[in-house]
Amino acid sequence: MRDAVIVEAVRTPLGKRRGALRNVHPVDLSAQVLKALVARAGVQPARIDE
């Protein structure tokens, strides 16, 4: 088994239950976080596993 390596961190915005992000699906919000992580870390997406 390979060791896990954390190379970068990004937070999602905080929102209220009926706030500005109410129309953003959690999956879409997560996708934006993952895209930002890959861009910041400079890692090829194909190298990311699970």
Secondary structure, 3 states (H helix, E strand, C coil): CCCCCCCCCCCCCCCCCCCCCCCCCHHHHHHHHHHHHHHHHCCCHHHCCC
